[in-house]
Amino acid sequence: MDYYWHLSVEDAFDVSREPNAFTAGQLSDDIAHAMQDGHERVPEAAWHDLAHLIGVLRALEWRARS
């Protein structure tokens, strides 16, 4: 369960067309990033932290449904 499909936010919120590109995310990388100390968390880069959190939340959803 470590890898999952990730849809870019641009494709996720443009419902006028079907997405044509997916990437893979890695849950262990998402968790490691969330637990990492020492990197500055600045508002301008909050999207990057949130992108990792999305992977963790989706994994929790998947586990709750199975």
C-alpha positions in Angstrom: 0.0 0.0 0.0 3.0 2.3 -0.1 2.4 3.7 -3.7 -0.8 5.4 -4.9 -2.0 7.3 -8.0 -1.9 11.1 -7.6 -3.9 13.5 -9.8 -2.5 17.0 -10.1 -4.6 19.7 -8.5 -4.9 21.5 -11.8 -6.5 18.4 -13.3 -8.6 17.6 -10.2 -10.4 21.0 -10.3 -10.8 21.4 -14.0 -13.9 19.2 -14.6 -14.4 20.7 -18.1 -12.0 18.0 -19.4 -10.9 14.5 -18.6 -7.5 14.3 -16.9 -4.7 12.8 -19.1 -1.8 12.6 -16.6 -1.3 10.9 -13.3 1.8 10.6 -11.2 2.6 8.2 -8.4 2.8 9.2 -4.7 4.6 7.2 -2.0 2.9 7.0 1.4 6.1 6.4 3.3 7.6 9.5 1.7 4.6 11.5 2.7 4.8 10.4 6.3 8.5 11.0 6.5 8.0 14.5 5.2 5.3 15.2 7.7 7.4 14.0 10.6 10.6 15.8 9.4 11.9 18.5 11.7 14.3 21.1 10.7 12.8 22.4 7.5 11.3 25.8 7.6 7.6 25.9 7.1 6.7 29.0 5.2 3.3 30.0 3.9 4.6 30.3 0.3 5.5 26.6 0.4 2.4 25.3 2.3 1.1 23.7 -0.9 4.0 21.2 -0.7 3.3 20.2 2.9 -0.4 19.9 2.0 0.3 17.7 -1.0 2.1 15.2 1.3 -0.8 15.4 3.8 -3.3 14.5 1.0 -1.5 11.2 0.5 -1.8 10.4 4.2 -5.4 11.3 4.4 -6.3 9.3 1.3 -4.6 6.3 2.8 -6.6 6.7 6.0 -9.8 6.9 3.9 -8.8 3.7 2.0 -8.1 1.8 5.3 -11.4 3.0 6.8 -13.3 1.7 3.8 -11.7 -1.7 3.7 
